[in-house]
Amino acid sequence: RLDAVEELKDHMQVRTALRTALREIQDIARLGSRIVLGLAGPRELLALKQSLSVLPEIDVQLAPLQSLLLCQARTSWDSGQDLYDVIERAIRPDVPPSIRDGNIFTDGYDPVIDELRKASKEGKTWIAAIETQERDRTGIESLKVRYNQVFGYYIEITKANLARVPADYIRKQTLVNAERFMTAELKELEERVTGAEAKLLAREQELFIQLRLRLAQEASRLDAMATALALLDVVAGLAEVAALYRYTKPTVTEGGALIIREGRHPVVERLCTDSVFVPNDTVLDLELNRLLIITGPNMAGKSTYLRQVALIILMAQIGSFVPASEATIGLADRIFTRVGASDNLAGGQSTFMVEMVETANILQNATSRSLILLDEIGRGTSTYDGLSIAWAIAEYIHDCTRLGARTLFATHYHEMTQLEQQRTGIKNYRVAVQECDGEVVFLRKIVAGKADRSYGIHVAKLAGLPSEVIRRAQTVLSQLEQPESASSRMNQDEHQTTSELLPSPHPMIEEVKQIDLFSMTPLDALNCLAELQRMVRSEGDTPSDR
C-alpha cells in the first residue's frame, strides 16, 4: 500500500482525475446488499448504473500505473457493461422512488406495458369524445362526464334537463340539483381505463422484481467492485494528504526500532493556524531506549507528543505516509494508552479506579511488540501512593520478560527520573522551557534530561486564578521547597495557627476541676462558691470575658 500511495502521490494528474471519478460512484456495497435483500427501489438501480458508467474512466486512469496493489485492484473487477446495459434499457431516467408509484420502465421495454400505458393515456381522450357525443345526441349543452372514486365515471345532468334524458340512461344517484347516469358504453370504457391502470402497475411491479433478481445474481461481482473501489479511494485519499502536508514514506520493519525524525501531530498541526507546530524526534527500541520517562511543565506538550507517536505508528501500519521528515517503524502488535482522566459514575468507579483498571489491562495484555503510552499515572490519589504505583509500574514494564514493551511514560513525579541510573533501558526526556523576566515560555521541544519543576502556578496564572491566590501559592511553595520536610513544617504551622486562635486556660478553671462536689456538705459548697466569687472579683474579670 505504501508503494501505491507513493505512485499516486508522484502522479498528480492521475490522482486528481481518479479522485474526481470516484466522487461519482455511489456506495456499491450498500446497493448490492439492498438488491440481494429485495429492498432496492428504482432510483437505487439508477445509482448503480451511474456508478458503473464511471468504471471505464477509472480503468483508463489506472492503466499507466505500475504498483502491485493498483494493478491488482484494476484486474479484480470487470467493467460491468452488461449490468449497465440492462439497467439503461429498462429503467426510465425520471423514475419515481418507489415501485408503488409505477412509471418505472422505458417505452419499448415490454409490449404489454406499452399497450396498457397507451390505454391509460388514451382513456381521457375517449372520455372527452363520449361527452361530446352525448351532448350532440341529447341536445343538453350542460351535460358533463365526471369521475369520483366511489361511483367511477358517470354522466351528470341538471334537473332542468331531465325530460330530455334518453331511455338507455341508467340512473346511479340523485342530487338536489342534478342526477347522475351511466350508459353501457361508458361502463365499458370505465372498465378499460381503470383496468389498464391497475394492470399497468401490477405488470411494472412484476417486471421490476424480475430485474432485481437478475441483478442479485451478480452480487459477487458487485462486491468485488466495491472492495476494489474502496481500496482505490483510500489510497488516493492518503496520497492526496501526503502531497498536501509534506508527509514522508516510512520504512516499516519487523524489528523493534522506532525512529522518528521531526515527527508532527497530524491533527494538531492543522489546527495551529496562528503558530508553527514544533516537530520532535523519537527513538525507541527493545534495548537501551525501551522506556522513556518524560517530565515537564503542564501545557508544555507531553500529552500531544505521546499521541503524536501513536498516530504516526498507526498511520504507517495502515499504509499511509507519516508527518515526519524520516521514520523507521518497527511493527507493533497493539497500541495501549492510559491517557486522560475520567470516572465511571454508572459503574461506581472513581477516576483513580478507572485509571488502575485500564493500567491493569495494559500490564496483563501487552507484549514486547506492543507500544505503551502512559500519561500521569497515579495522579488520582495521594502523592506518595501515586509515586509508588507509577514507580512500580515502570519497573514492571522494564523488567518483566513477557513485557519489555516500548513505552512512553509522561509524569510529574520528578523522583522517577532516578530510574535512569537503576535500569539500563530507561532514559529521561523533558519538555524544554525558557524563563525570561519571571515569565515561562514553553518551547514544545522534547530533549534529553529531566525537568525539576512543573510550573503549575504559572499555568494557574494563565488560567486566570485571582492574583491573591497566585501570591499565596507562591508563598506556600517557597516554604515547601525549604530543606526541612514538608510534613514537619505543616505540623508546625498547624500548631502555631491553633495557638493563635485558642487562648490559654484561666487558672480558676483548674481550681474548679479539682473540686469534689460529692464529698462536700451544702455549707462547704456555699463556702467554695463564695471563694470563687471573691477570686473573680479580685481580678476584676469573669471567666465569660475570657
C-alpha positions, 0 to 999 in steps of 0.5 A, spaced: 500 500 500 505 504 501 508 503 494 501 505 491 500 511 495 507 513 493 505 512 485 499 516 486 502 521 490 508 522 484 502 522 479 498 528 480 494 528 474 492 521 475 490 522 482 486 528 481 482 525 475 481 518 479 479 522 485 474 526 481 471 519 478 470 516 484 466 522 487 461 519 482 460 512 484 455 511 489 456 506 495 456 499 491 456 495 497 450 498 500 446 497 493 448 490 492 446 488 499 439 492 498 438 488 491 440 481 494 435 483 500 429 485 495 429 492 498 432 496 492 427 501 489 428 504 482 432 510 483 437 505 487 438 501 480 439 508 477 445 509 482 448 503 480 448 504 473 451 511 474 456 508 478 458 503 473 458 508 467 464 511 471 468 504 471 471 505 464 474 512 466 477 509 472 480 503 468 483 508 463 486 512 469 489 506 472 492 503 466 499 507 466 500 505 473 505 500 475 504 498 483 502 491 485 496 493 489 493 498 483 494 493 478 491 488 482 485 492 484 484 494 476 484 486 474 479 484 480 473 487 477 470 487 470 467 493 467 460 491 468 457 493 461 452 488 461 449 490 468 449 497 465 446 495 459 440 492 462 439 497 467 439 503 461 434 499 457 429 498 462 429 503 467 426 510 465 431 516 467 425 520 471 423 514 475 419 515 481 422 512 488 418 507 489 415 501 485 408 503 488 408 509 484 409 505 477 412 509 471 418 505 472 420 502 465 422 505 458 417 505 452 419 499 448 421 495 454 415 490 454 409 490 449 404 489 454 406 495 458 406 499 452 399 497 450 396 498 457 400 505 458 397 507 451 390 505 454 391 509 460 393 515 456 388 514 451 382 513 456 381 521 457 381 522 450 375 517 449 372 520 455 372 527 452 369 524 445 363 520 449 361 527 452 361 530 446 357 525 443 352 525 448 351 532 448 350 532 440 345 526 441 341 529 447 341 536 445 343 538 453 349 543 452 350 542 460 351 535 460 358 533 463 362 526 464 365 526 471 369 521 475 369 520 483 372 514 486 366 511 489 361 511 483 367 511 477 365 515 471 358 517 470 354 522 466 351 528 470 345 532 468 341 538 471 334 537 473 332 542 468 334 537 463 331 531 465 325 530 460 330 530 455 334 524 458 334 518 453 331 511 455 338 507 455 340 512 461 341 508 467 340 512 473 346 511 479 344 517 484 340 523 485 342 530 487 338 536 489 340 539 483 342 534 478 342 526 477 347 522 475 347 516 469 351 511 466 350 508 459 353 501 457 358 504 453 361 508 458 361 502 463 365 499 458 370 504 457 370 505 465 372 498 465 378 499 460 381 505 463 381 503 470 383 496 468 389 498 464 391 502 470 391 497 475 394 492 470 399 497 468 402 497 475 401 490 477 405 488 470 411 494 472 411 491 479 412 484 476 417 486 471 421 490 476 422 484 481 424 480 475 430 485 474 432 485 481 433 478 481 437 478 475 441 483 478 442 479 485 445 474 481 451 478 480 452 480 487 459 477 487 461 481 482 458 487 485 462 486 491 468 485 488 467 492 485 466 495 491 472 492 495 476 494 489 473 501 489 474 502 496 481 500 496 482 505 490 479 511 494 483 510 500 489 510 497 488 516 493 485 519 499 492 518 503 496 520 497 492 526 496 494 528 504 501 526 503 502 531 497 498 536 501 502 536 508 509 534 506 508 527 509 514 522 508 514 514 506 516 510 512 520 504 512 516 499 516 520 493 519 519 487 523 524 489 528 523 493 534 526 500 532 522 506 532 525 512 529 522 518 528 525 524 525 521 531 526 515 527 527 508 532 527 501 531 530 497 530 524 491 533 527 494 538 531 498 541 526 492 543 522 489 546 527 495 551 529 493 556 524 496 562 528 503 558 530 508 553 527 507 546 530 514 544 533 516 537 530 520 532 535 524 526 534 523 519 537 527 513 538 525 507 541 527 500 541 527 493 545 534 495 548 537 501 551 531 506 549 525 501 551 522 506 556 522 513 556 520 517 562 518 524 560 517 530 565 515 537 564 511 543 565 503 542 564 501 545 557 508 544 555 506 538 550 507 531 553 500 529 552 500 531 544 507 528 543 505 521 546 499 521 541 503 524 536 507 517 536 501 513 536 498 516 530 504 516 526 505 508 528 498 507 526 498 511 520 504 507 517 501 500 519 495 502 515 499 504 509 499 511 509 505 516 509 507 519 516 508 527 518 515 526 519 521 528 515 524 520 516 521 514 520 523 507 521 517 503 524 518 497 527 511 493 527 507 493 533 502 488 535 497 493 539 497 500 541 495 501 549 494 508 552 492 510 559 491 517 557 486 522 560 482 522 566 475 520 567 470 516 572 465 511 571 459 514 575 454 508 572 459 503 574 461 506 581 468 507 579 472 513 581 477 516 576 483 513 580 479 506 579 478 507 572 485 509 571 488 502 575 483 498 571 485 500 564 493 500 567 491 493 569 489 491 562 495 494 559 500 490 564 496 483 563 495 484 555 501 487 552 507 484 549 514 486 547 511 488 540 506 492 543 507 500 544 505 503 551 503 510 552 502 512 559 500 519 561 500 521 569 499 515 572 497 515 579 495 522 579 488 520 582 490 519 589 495 521 594 502 523 592 506 518 595 501 512 593 501 515 586 509 515 586 509 508 588 504 505 583 507 509 577 514 507 580 512 500 580 509 500 574 515 502 570 519 497 573 514 492 571 514 494 564 522 494 564 523 488 567 518 483 566 520 478 560 513 477 557 513 485 557 519 489 555 514 493 551 516 500 548 513 505 552 512 512 553 511 514 560 509 522 561 509 524 569 510 529 574 513 525 579 520 528 578 523 522 583 522 517 577 527 520 573 532 516 578 530 510 574 535 512 569 541 510 573 537 503 576 535 500 569 539 500 563 533 501 558 530 507 561 532 514 559 529 521 561 526 526 556 523 533 558 519 538 555 524 544 554 522 551 557 525 558 557 524 563 563 525 570 561 523 576 566 519 571 571 515 569 565 515 561 562 515 560 555 514 553 553 518 551 547 514 544 545 521 541 544 522 534 547 530 533 549 534 529 553 534 530 561 529 531 566 525 537 568 525 539 576 519 543 576 512 543 573 510 550 573 503 549 575 502 556 578 504 559 572 499 555 568 494 557 574 496 564 572 494 563 565 488 560 567 486 566 570 486 564 578 485 571 582 492 574 583 491 573 591 491 566 590 497 566 585 501 570 591 499 565 596 501 559 592 507 562 591 508 563 598 506 556 600 511 553 595 517 557 597 516 554 604 515 547 601 521 547 597 525 549 604 530 543 606 526 541 612 520 536 610 514 538 608 510 534 613 514 537 619 513 544 617 505 543 616 505 540 623 508 546 625 504 551 622 498 547 624 500 548 631 502 555 631 495 557 627 491 553 633 495 557 638 493 563 635 486 562 635 485 558 642 487 562 648 490 559 654 486 556 660 484 561 666 487 558 672 480 558 676 478 553 671 483 548 674 481 550 681 474 548 679 476 541 676 479 539 682 473 540 686 469 534 689 462 536 689 460 529 692 464 529 698 462 536 700 456 538 705 451 544 702 455 549 707 462 547 704 459 548 697 456 555 699 463 556 702 467 554 695 462 558 691 463 564 695 471 563 694 470 563 687 466 569 687 471 573 691 477 570 686 473 573 680 472 579 683 479 580 685 481 580 678 476 584 676 474 579 670 469 573 669 471 567 666 465 569 660 470 575 658 475 570 657 
